[in-house]
Amino acid sequence: MGDRTLRVGLIGLGGVCAAVHYPGFARIPGVEIAGLCEANAEQLARRQREWGIAAGFTDAQELLKQVKPDAVVISTPNVSHREQVLRALDAGCHVLCEKPLGMTVPETVEMYDAARASGRRHMTAFTYRFVPGLTYLRSLVRTGALGEIRHARIQRLHDWGESSLGWRQYKAMAGSGELGDMGTHRIDYAEDVLGPIRSVCGAMKQVVLRDRTRDGQACEPQDVEDWVAWIAEFASGVTGVFEMGKLAKGRGPDGGHDFCELNGSDASAVYQLHTPHEILLAPRGQPYAPRPVPEEFLKRPGSPRDPNEGDPIQTFRYDQAWEFVSAIREGRECEPSFYHGMRAQAVAEAIMESVRSRQWVNVPTVKDSDE
Ligand SMILES: NC(=O)c1ccc[n+]([C@@H]2O[C@H](COP(=O)([O-])OP(=O)(O)OC[C@H]3O[C@@H](n4cnc5c(N)ncnc54)[C@H](O)[C@@H]3O)[C@@H](O)[C@H]2O)c1
């Protein structure tokens, strides 16, 4: 790409775009947010005003045709990811797409194949890979500092209340509930830290109806799970116990928690989202004690972000945009790519199959990453 400005289009301007994508891309030198697309015209006009961007469209095809961006970020509801990804690749764009990458494994395979055939960069927005504490934990595992890892315990607990979650609570729009929403992030980071999951045994529950909006209006009841849990056997022999719930209070200061605990033969270690710059470490036979995340793990190399600026629980997320832009500039694969989006979908579907059949299910090898 040389020194040429990278022109980025943002598609779907809701919560995650405003909190993560816009601030992430806006701070990178040599990146121009060249156009916006949002189906809701009022929302589009508001974002155009807030962000001072003239080119705005309610149809993504118009954005692609008129703005001709080099790259797009897709943060629309899950049901539209496939079509938008394929169209953007067809228009010659590099694509960063939100998770879950698609609604089913075949959709994600199609998206991965199309991205590889296009020669463009492709990335799945598994944001938690960029938490400093988790990056440090991964390095402790990779360097053998914890010894042989035996057990993993991964939890995402929070209480979102009992009113409607909008598109997120319908299978037709989201594909699944808590599993696709919070579970796929944890499948991805667990495999990144510990290697592939070989088989799973899951349970799911829809706890409440969510048939009222926040302001008390009646709405279609939800038809997806509020809670999901599974045991995983990793190919390495590690056992993992995962639990995620939208009606499950956590122990963090915001009433939720995101937690990954590893028990190794030499030491145990814990990552927690609410202390992103610190982990807990316990050499064998000693109690846990806080350990600051070393400087080199506080941000991705070269990232324009100051790790000490702003709320560290939010700002690490901006490194996702930096990774995407860096991969485009350097002509290398993004980490995580669509391969990882496809892989997380395969594990998620094995969990769903296990819930349906009440049996352990092996995770199929969908494709090798270098195929
Ligand atoms: N990586 C993360 O940490 C993270 C966090 C939150 C959400 N997400 C994912 O991001 C996506 C969006 O989630 P959100 O919370 O921002 O939802 P949201 O409802 O806040 O925003 C989605 C926006 O897309 C717009 N939209 C819908 N269909 C569209 C279309 N065809 N073309 C253009 N715009 C369209 C909606 O009007 C809405 O403004 C989902 O896939 C979700 O799973 C990821």
PDBQT file of the ligand as one rigid body, heavy atoms in Angstrom, charges set to zero:
ROOT
HETATM    1  N1  LIG A 401     -16.627  -7.669  18.778  1.00  0.00    +0.000 N 
HETATM    2  C1  LIG A 401     -17.368  -7.264  19.800  1.00  0.00    +0.000 C 
HETATM    3  O1  LIG A 401     -16.880  -7.134  20.927  1.00  0.00    +0.000 OA
HETATM    4  C2  LIG A 401     -18.813  -6.960  19.573  1.00  0.00    +0.000 A 
HETATM    5  C3  LIG A 401     -19.546  -6.172  20.492  1.00  0.00    +0.000 A 
HETATM    6  C4  LIG A 401     -20.871  -5.872  20.179  1.00  0.00    +0.000 A 
HETATM    7  C5  LIG A 401     -21.450  -6.345  19.006  1.00  0.00    +0.000 A 
HETATM    8  N2  LIG A 401     -20.722  -7.126  18.154  1.00  0.00    +0.000 N 
HETATM    9  C6  LIG A 401     -21.282  -7.610  16.874  1.00  0.00    +0.000 C 
HETATM   10  O2  LIG A 401     -21.441  -6.461  16.030  1.00  0.00    +0.000 OA
HETATM   11  C7  LIG A 401     -22.623  -6.562  15.231  1.00  0.00    +0.000 C 
HETATM   12  C8  LIG A 401     -23.507  -5.362  15.525  1.00  0.00    +0.000 C 
HETATM   13  O3  LIG A 401     -23.819  -5.336  16.914  1.00  0.00    +0.000 OA
HETATM   14  P1  LIG A 401     -24.262  -3.976  17.647  1.00  0.00    +0.000 P 
HETATM   15  O4  LIG A 401     -24.289  -4.287  19.093  1.00  0.00    +0.000 OA
HETATM   16  O5  LIG A 401     -23.463  -2.835  17.169  1.00  0.00    +0.000 OA
HETATM   17  O6  LIG A 401     -25.757  -3.872  17.108  1.00  0.00    +0.000 OA
HETATM   18  P2  LIG A 401     -26.643  -2.557  16.947  1.00  0.00    +0.000 P 
HETATM   19  O7  LIG A 401     -28.046  -3.029  16.807  1.00  0.00    +0.000 OA
HETATM   20  O8  LIG A 401     -26.295  -1.578  18.008  1.00  0.00    +0.000 OA
HETATM   21  O9  LIG A 401     -26.122  -1.947  15.559  1.00  0.00    +0.000 OA
HETATM   22  C9  LIG A 401     -26.360  -2.548  14.314  1.00  0.00    +0.000 C 
HETATM   23  C10 LIG A 401     -26.642  -1.422  13.317  1.00  0.00    +0.000 C 
HETATM   24  O10 LIG A 401     -26.729  -1.975  11.994  1.00  0.00    +0.000 OA
HETATM   25  C11 LIG A 401     -27.800  -1.305  11.319  1.00  0.00    +0.000 C 
HETATM   26  N3  LIG A 401     -28.211  -2.171  10.204  1.00  0.00    +0.000 N 
HETATM   27  C12 LIG A 401     -29.043  -3.242  10.243  1.00  0.00    +0.000 A 
HETATM   28  N4  LIG A 401     -29.122  -3.808   9.020  1.00  0.00    +0.000 NA
HETATM   29  C13 LIG A 401     -28.331  -3.073   8.201  1.00  0.00    +0.000 A 
HETATM   30  C14 LIG A 401     -28.012  -3.159   6.827  1.00  0.00    +0.000 A 
HETATM   31  N5  LIG A 401     -28.482  -4.138   6.050  1.00  0.00    +0.000 N 
HETATM   32  N6  LIG A 401     -27.176  -2.215   6.293  1.00  0.00    +0.000 NA
HETATM   33  C15 LIG A 401     -26.682  -1.224   7.078  1.00  0.00    +0.000 A 
HETATM   34  N7  LIG A 401     -26.961  -1.087   8.387  1.00  0.00    +0.000 NA
HETATM   35  C16 LIG A 401     -27.773  -2.017   8.945  1.00  0.00    +0.000 A 
HETATM   36  C17 LIG A 401     -28.850  -1.101  12.389  1.00  0.00    +0.000 C 
HETATM   37  O11 LIG A 401     -29.771  -0.091  12.021  1.00  0.00    +0.000 OA
HETATM   38  C18 LIG A 401     -27.993  -0.724  13.580  1.00  0.00    +0.000 C 
HETATM   39  O12 LIG A 401     -27.773   0.677  13.679  1.00  0.00    +0.000 OA
HETATM   40  C19 LIG A 401     -23.198  -7.926  15.576  1.00  0.00    +0.000 C 
HETATM   41  O13 LIG A 401     -22.736  -8.879  14.662  1.00  0.00    +0.000 OA
HETATM   42  C20 LIG A 401     -22.666  -8.226  16.972  1.00  0.00    +0.000 C 
HETATM   43  O14 LIG A 401     -22.582  -9.605  17.236  1.00  0.00    +0.000 OA
HETATM   44  C21 LIG A 401     -19.431  -7.437  18.430  1.00  0.00    +0.000 A 
ENDROOT
TORSDOF 0
